[in-house]
Amino acid sequence: MSSTTASATAPTTTVTTPVATTTGTDTPRQVPVFWLALLAAPVAAGANAPVLILPDIARSLGVATATATWLVTAFAWAMAAGTPLLAALLRRRGLKPLLRLSSALVLGGTALVAIAPWLPVALAGRVAQSLGGAGLVAAAMNLAGSARRMGVISSGFGVMGAAGPLLGATLTDAVSWRLAFAVSAIALLAVPAVARYARSTPPGEGRFDARGAALLIALATSLILLPTAPLPALAAALLTAVLLTLHVRNRPEGFVPAGLLRSPVFLTSAALGATLSTTYFTLLFTVPTLLQDRAGWSKGAIGTGQLVTLLIASALSWLLAASSARLGRTAVRTVLLTVGATAVATAVFAGSGLLLLLAAGAAAFTATGANATLSVHAATSTTPAQRPTAIGLFALSYQLGGAFGPGITTLLILT
């Protein structure tokens, strides 16, 4: 899902300048883009695999379907929280430590999910999978090196994300939902090939702003809990926001730069990205239930329909991204807001299965388009030195939608 960390959309670029790779004679060389796509794309399929199989998971673990959605929320939370942290590890320690830690997290998390007898154990496994996936995506995007190669990675991410729901349902019917959750481990096949291109990277300069990072993650966690525990989460979010604001004043160049918080372009981009991402993930989990209830579609028909719809939406969003410079910021935002609002209205009132799929596709188009265009707006809203941080914080805002969506779905349909 992400965003990405977790979703059918293209991954958000959340890392710094590319890590140089060398041969033994110090001649620069690039990692073949196939390995980078394989490193990043499976996390998208793993994030979206639960879309059609939440009732099966709930029965297996002996919980309500609404409770099982925590597996989705926890994955999205870990992707959102882990992305800036693991990107910081890449900046300060280099590629090999990041690959080792991420691989261990994915492998350990997959093993936990495979044997989990209870929901808490499965939740721990999903969080580990998500954190590891965030690190692998960060490594892949960091090593891309060009827009063309970045496009290949993003396309792979989008295709695997779109295939995730149907793939999860197919594996569940054939074997078990636990195998569906193991899809993200396919990325480990690319790790040895990518690691061969890595070289040692000296530690980054300056002291890591641990307090700023902790406060930002605490704020994101509080916001994610808003749909399920509104009053306590709101109180925690307000308190954490105050503490983070005070910290930013004391350390304006820390984990959350003060200059970004004063940039209207960045704030608008981040807020719009979070809104459209939330809309997409809400409809991603809501539309399958609506297709069953209103149109009587089977699980297989729903999975196939979503796959085709999301693939078309991803292709159309790239057309928007390609023409975004010519259209300008205002026009791009107008298109995204208009299509996003239409998607919500269609999902609320439509009774036709095709119209419901159209709503899901429109939401996917806006989310993917927002990820591709608004992240660029966010990056260009500040100085070159702060652009990686701006992109990372935009990614955090975008990934919040992956956590809000399942929570809203639970409130609207599953309770």
C-alpha positions in Angstrom: 0.0 0.0 0.0 1.8 3.1 -1.0 4.0 4.6 -0.1 5.1 4.1 -0.1 5.2 3.3 1.9 2.1 0.9 1.0 0.0 1.1 -2.4 -0.9 0.6 -6.0 0.6 3.9 -6.8 4.1 4.7 -7.8 6.6 4.9 -4.9 7.5 8.2 -3.5 11.2 9.3 -3.8 12.3 9.6 -0.2 16.0 9.5 -0.3 19.0 11.6 -0.9 21.4 12.0 -3.8 22.3 8.6 -5.3 24.9 6.5 -3.7 27.9 6.2 -6.0 28.9 2.7 -7.1 32.3 1.8 -8.3 34.2 -1.1 -9.9 37.5 -2.2 -8.6 39.1 0.5 -10.8 36.8 3.3 -9.4 34.9 3.4 -12.7 31.3 4.3 -11.9 28.7 1.7 -12.8 25.0 1.5 -12.4 22.9 -1.3 -10.9 20.8 -2.9 -13.8 17.4 -1.5 -13.5 15.7 -4.9 -13.5 17.2 -5.6 -10.1 16.1 -2.2 -8.8 12.6 -2.9 -9.9 12.6 -6.3 -8.4 13.9 -4.8 -5.2 11.1 -2.3 -4.9 8.0 -3.6 -6.5 7.0 -6.6 -4.4 6.3 -4.4 -1.3 3.4 -2.9 -3.3 1.9 -6.3 -3.9 2.4 -7.2 -0.3 0.7 -4.0 0.9 -2.4 -4.5 -1.3 -2.7 -8.3 -0.9 -5.2 -8.1 2.0 -7.8 -6.1 0.1 -10.0 -9.1 -0.8 -9.0 -11.6 1.9 -9.7 -9.7 5.2 -12.6 -12.0 6.1 -10.5 -15.1 5.5 -7.8 -13.7 7.8 -10.3 -12.7 10.4 -11.8 -16.3 10.5 -8.3 -17.8 10.7 -7.2 -15.6 13.6 -10.5 -15.7 15.4 -11.2 -12.0 15.2 -13.8 -9.7 13.6 -13.1 -8.5 10.1 -13.0 -4.9 11.4 -10.2 -5.9 13.8 -8.3 -7.6 11.0 -7.9 -4.3 9.2 -5.2 -3.5 11.8 -2.9 -5.6 9.7 -3.3 -3.1 6.9 -3.1 0.0 9.2 0.0 -1.4 10.9 1.7 -1.9 7.6 0.9 1.6 6.4 2.0 3.1 9.8 5.4 1.3 9.6 5.9 2.3 6.0 5.2 6.0 6.9 7.3 6.0 10.0 10.1 3.8 8.6 10.7 5.6 5.3 12.4 8.8 6.7 14.3 6.8 9.3 15.7 4.2 6.9 16.5 6.9 4.4 18.5 8.6 7.2 20.3 5.3 7.7 21.2 5.2 4.0 22.6 8.7 4.1 24.7 8.1 7.2 25.8 4.5 6.9 25.6 3.6 3.3 23.8 1.0 1.2 25.1 -2.3 2.6 24.0 -1.7 6.2 20.6 -0.7 4.9 20.2 -3.8 2.7 21.3 -6.1 5.6 18.8 -4.5 8.0 16.0 -4.4 5.5 16.5 -8.0 4.4 16.5 -9.2 8.0 13.2 -7.3 8.7 11.5 -8.7 5.6 12.6 -12.2 6.3 11.8 -12.1 10.0 8.5 -10.5 9.5 7.5 -13.0 6.8 8.4 -15.9 9.2 6.3 -14.3 12.0 3.3 -14.0 9.8 3.7 -17.5 8.5 3.5 -19.0 12.0 1.4 -16.4 13.8 -1.4 -18.1 15.9 -2.8 -14.7 17.1 -3.4 -11.3 15.6 -0.7 -9.5 17.8 2.0 -11.8 16.4 0.8 -11.3 12.9 0.8 -7.5 13.5 4.4 -7.6 14.6 5.3 -9.6 11.5 3.5 -7.1 9.2 5.3 -4.1 10.8 8.7 -5.8 10.3 7.8 -6.6 6.7 6.8 -3.0 6.1 9.9 -1.5 7.7 12.1 -3.8 5.6 10.1 -2.9 2.5 10.5 0.8 3.1 14.3 0.3 3.3 14.4 -1.7 0.1 12.3 0.9 -1.8 14.6 3.7 -0.5 17.7 1.8 -1.7 16.1 1.2 -5.2 15.0 4.8 -5.7 18.4 6.1 -4.5 20.3 4.0 -7.0 18.0 4.8 -10.0 20.1 7.8 -11.1 17.9 9.0 -14.0 14.3 9.7 -14.7 14.1 6.9 -17.3 15.3 4.3 -14.8 13.1 5.8 -12.1 10.1 5.4 -14.4 10.9 1.7 -14.8 10.9 1.2 -11.0 7.7 3.2 -10.6 6.0 1.2 -13.3 6.9 -2.0 -11.7 5.7 -0.7 -8.4 2.4 0.3 -9.9 1.8 -3.0 -11.7 2.6 -5.1 -8.6 0.4 -2.9 -6.5 -2.5 -3.2 -8.9 -2.0 -7.0 -9.0 -1.8 -7.3 -5.2 -5.6 -7.8 -4.4 -6.1 -10.5 -7.1 -2.8 -12.2 -6.3 -3.7 -12.2 -2.6 -7.1 -13.7 -3.3 -5.7 -16.4 -5.7 -3.0 -17.5 -3.3 -5.5 -17.6 -0.4 -7.9 -19.8 -2.3 -5.1 -22.1 -3.5 -3.0 -22.3 -0.3 -3.4 -19.8 2.5 -3.6 -16.1 3.3 -0.2 -16.5 4.9 1.3 -17.2 1.5 -0.3 -14.1 0.2 1.5 -12.1 2.9 4.8 -13.6 1.8 4.8 -12.0 -1.6 6.9 -9.0 -0.4 9.8 -11.4 0.3 10.3 -11.9 -3.4 12.3 -8.6 -3.2 15.1 -10.5 -1.4 16.0 -12.2 -4.6 17.4 -8.9 -5.8 19.5 -8.1 -2.7 22.7 -10.0 -3.6 22.8 -8.5 -7.1 22.3 -5.0 -5.8 24.8 -5.4 -2.9 27.5 -6.3 -5.4 27.4 -2.7 -6.7 27.6 -1.1 -3.2 30.6 0.4 -1.8 31.4 1.7 1.7 30.0 5.1 2.4 31.4 7.3 5.2 29.1 8.3 8.0 27.1 11.5 7.4 28.1 14.7 9.1 26.3 16.3 12.0 24.3 14.8 14.9 21.1 12.9 14.1 18.1 14.7 15.4 16.6 11.8 17.3 14.2 13.9 19.3 12.8 15.5 16.2 12.4 12.1 14.5 10.7 10.6 17.6 8.2 13.5 17.8 7.4 13.3 14.1 6.7 9.6 14.4 4.6 10.1 17.5 2.6 12.7 15.7 2.0 10.5 12.7 1.0 7.6 15.0 -1.5 9.8 16.8 -3.0 11.0 13.4 -3.3 7.4 12.2 -5.3 6.4 15.3 -7.8 9.2 14.8 -10.4 7.0 13.0 -10.4 4.4 15.7 -9.9 6.4 18.9 -10.8 10.0 18.0 -10.6 11.8 21.4 -7.4 10.2 22.8 -5.7 10.4 19.4 -6.7 14.0 18.9 -5.3 14.9 22.4 -2.1 13.1 21.7 -1.8 14.7 18.3 -2.2 18.2 19.7 0.3 17.6 22.5 2.8 16.1 20.1 2.3 18.9 17.6 3.1 21.5 20.3 6.2 19.7 21.4 7.4 19.3 17.8 6.8 23.0 17.1 8.9 23.9 20.1 11.6 21.5 19.1 11.7 22.9 15.5 12.1 26.4 16.9 15.1 25.2 19.0 16.6 23.2 16.1 15.4 24.8 12.8 17.7 22.7 10.7 16.8 19.4 12.3 14.8 16.4 11.2 11.9 18.7 10.4 13.3 21.9 8.9 11.5 25.1 9.9 11.9 26.5 6.4 9.6 23.8 5.0 6.9 24.5 7.5 6.8 28.1 6.3 6.6 27.2 2.6 3.0 27.4 1.2 3.9 25.3 -1.8 5.2 22.5 0.4 2.3 22.6 2.9 -0.3 22.7 0.1 1.4 19.8 -1.7 1.7 17.7 1.4 -1.9 18.3 2.5 -3.4 17.6 -1.0 -1.2 14.5 -1.3 -2.5 13.2 2.0 -6.1 13.9 1.1 -6.0 12.2 -2.3 -4.1 9.2 -0.9 -6.7 8.8 1.9 -9.5 8.9 -0.7 -7.7 6.2 -2.8 -7.1 3.8 0.1 -10.6 4.3 1.4 -12.1 3.3 -1.9 -9.6 0.6 -2.5 -11.0 -1.2 0.6 -14.6 0.0 0.3 -15.4 -0.7 -3.3 -14.9 -4.5 -3.1 -17.6 -4.7 -0.4 -19.9 -2.3 -2.4 -19.4 -4.4 -5.5 -20.6 -7.5 -3.5 -23.5 -5.8 -1.8 -24.8 -3.5 -4.6 -23.8 -5.5 -7.8 -23.5 -9.1 -6.6 -20.0 -9.5 -8.0 -17.8 -12.5 -7.0 -14.4 -12.2 -5.4 -12.7 -13.2 -8.6 -14.6 -10.7 -10.7 -13.8 -8.0 -8.2 -10.1 -8.8 -8.2 -9.9 -8.9 -12.0 -11.9 -5.7 -12.4 -9.8 -3.8 -9.9 -6.6 -5.1 -11.6 -7.6 -3.8 -15.0 -9.0 -0.5 -13.6 -5.9 0.3 -11.5 -3.5 -0.5 -14.4 -5.4 1.8 -16.7 -5.4 4.5 -14.0 -1.7 4.2 -13.4 -1.0 4.6 -17.1 -3.3 7.7 -17.3 -1.6 9.2 -14.3 1.8 9.1 -16.0 0.3 11.0 -18.9 -0.7 13.7 -16.4 2.8 13.7 -14.9 4.4 14.0 -18.3 2.4 17.0 -19.2 2.4 18.6 -15.7 5.2 21.1 -16.5 3.3 22.4 -19.4 0.0 22.6 -17.5 1.4 24.3 -14.4 0.7 23.8 -10.7 -2.7 25.3 -10.6 -4.1 23.3 -13.5 -2.6 20.0 -12.1 -4.1 20.6 -8.7 -7.5 21.5 -10.3 -7.5 18.2 -12.2 -6.6 16.2 -9.2 -9.2 17.8 -6.9 -11.9 17.6 -9.5 -11.3 13.9 -10.4 -10.9 13.0 -6.7 -14.2 14.7 -5.7 -15.9 12.9 -8.6 -14.6 9.6 -7.4 -16.0 10.0 -3.9 -19.4 11.2 -5.2 -19.6 8.2 -7.6 -18.7 5.7 -4.9 -21.4 7.1 -2.6 -24.3 7.1 -5.1 -23.5 4.5 -7.8 -25.3 1.2 -7.8 -23.6 -0.1 -11.0 -20.6 -2.3 -10.7 -18.9 -0.5 -13.6 -19.4 2.9 -12.0 -18.0 1.7 -8.8 -14.9 0.4 -10.6 -14.7 3.8 -12.3 -14.7 5.5 -8.9 -11.9 3.3 -7.7 -9.9 4.0 -10.9 -10.5 7.7 -10.6 -9.2 7.6 -7.1 -6.1 5.6 -8.2 -5.5 8.1 -10.9 -5.5 11.1 -8.5 -3.4 9.3 -5.9 -0.7 8.2 -8.4 -0.8 11.5 -10.2 -0.5 13.4 -6.9 2.5 11.2 -5.9 4.2 11.9 -9.3 3.5 15.6 -9.5 3.1 17.0 -6.0 6.3 15.4 -4.8 8.1 17.4 -7.4 6.3 20.6 -6.3 7.3 19.8 -2.7 10.9 19.2 -3.7 11.2 22.5 -5.6 9.7 24.5 -2.7 13.0 24.7 -0.8 16.7 24.9 -1.3 18.7 22.1 -3.0 20.2 21.0 0.3 16.8 20.4 1.8 15.1 18.8 -1.2 15.6 15.2 -0.1 14.1 16.1 3.3 11.1 17.8 1.6 10.5 14.7 -0.5 10.8 12.5 2.5 8.3 14.5 4.5 5.9 14.6 1.6 6.2 10.8 1.4 5.2 10.7 5.1 2.1 12.8 4.5 1.2 10.7 1.5 1.7 7.4 3.3 -0.7 8.5 6.1 -3.5 7.9 3.6 -2.6 4.3 3.5 -3.4 4.1 7.2 -6.4 6.5 7.2 -8.1 4.6 4.4 -8.6 1.2 6.2 -9.7 3.0 9.4 -12.3 5.0 7.5 -13.5 1.9 5.8 -13.9 0.2 9.1 -16.1 3.1 10.3 -18.2 3.2 7.2 -18.7 -0.5 6.3 -17.2 -3.1 8.5 -18.6 -2.0 11.9 
